[in-house]
Amino acid sequence: MIDLGEYGARFAEDPHPVYAELRALGPVHRVRLPPPDQGHETWLVVGYEEARAALADPRLAKKAEGFVFYGDDLIGEHMLLSDPPQHTRLRTLIAGEFTGRRVAALRPRIQEITDELLDAMLPRGRADLVESFAYPLPLTVICELLGVPEPDRPAFRALSTEIVAPTSGESEQKAFVELAAYLRDLIEDKRCAGPADDLLSSLIRTTAEDGDRLSARELRGMAFLLLVAGHETTVNLITGVVRSLLGNPGQLASLRADMTLLDGTIEETLRHDGPVENATFRCAAEPLDIGGTAIAAGEEVMVCLSAADRDAARYPAPDRFDQGRETRGHLAFGHGIHYCLGAPLARLEARVALRSLLERCPDLALDGPPSGWLPGMLMRGVRRMPVRW
Ligand code: HEM
């Protein structure tokens, strides 16, 4: 048993050395989680091949007897909490909205929001990149897409951040309760307001027209998942790329000289230090073996994406950030049936944001160390990133 809580704050700031130690010992470990999940025990998969196989293994399910995910009752049912055939049904209902082609149509609006944010930020000469740019961009995009009214967004943002990076178990539970109540009201308002041009309104119509295909719980769950997954992660991709580049001035110069390197730089940031550190919990629906470790039915398994993507057996010199490297197969968006639905949108937002930021800030630099590493083991990222230009 390895107690991850013993590594203290430095584990939240940089878990990679710990994951390297674990990988050297073997691909799967029994661990005790750090705060706020202190004391909770689970299996942790850190080897690349084992992680990839586990993510695609139907024996590792979301629902198994005796396995309860709290928040489920409040938020409702959603894709990341369900198995086939229910998962297939939920995903099929929405997948068409997030294909590469559909998402490409959002580019002009994403560019417009990016330009407005930079117009407001640039005259100031210095700013917190998270607050002024990386956070409002994806938040605005997903809220507009789903139809969350502008005055509600700051409150929504505070609740959703508490859920993905909880400061304590108590405050996480409180945020679940408040967000569930907010979503219930939002859906009710939209139902009363009648047809509108946003995704949530159209999902409500789907419910009505197709003989109740989405229940009220499922509708709430869908809204929750799309809204939360749709912005908390992309913020950390945008700041992650900037952090990687400012820490590697040679590669920043290469990118400035040749913007065709941007896609590779984004993919390498995803591999090297992606926004999602661990996939969401899975549970063994029957006994199985992962990398020589016997997992009993009913036991929890966490797949560590950050550790898997730095496995030297898959990516040579894995700790080195190299925008030119072959990154195919990285697990930053997951793998298997739960592979990130929003990957095309996240990549598009990151491309537009980073291209515009670099073009309009030719001398972008850090203005102090990035700080406020997100607590918990779900997300990698910082709350503050002071920059100047
Ligand atoms: C850089 C940004 C993003 C990253 C790194 C990311 C990462 C992930 C990962 C790792 C998973 C799988 C989790 C698991 O298997 O437990 C996932 C699932 C998901 N993501 Fe993303 N995501 C990002 C952006 C987005 C965006 C913009 C959306 C908006 C629509 C989104 C929607 C979803 C949904 C709906 C799922 C669940 C899919 C399913 O269960 O079938 N994500 N994401």
Residues whose N, C-alpha, C, O or C-beta is under 5 A from the ligand:
A	BS01	HEM	M79 L80 R91 L225 L226 A229 G230 T233 T234 L237 P275 V276 A279 T280 L331 A332 F333 G334 I337 H338 Y339 C340 L341 G342 A343 L345 A346
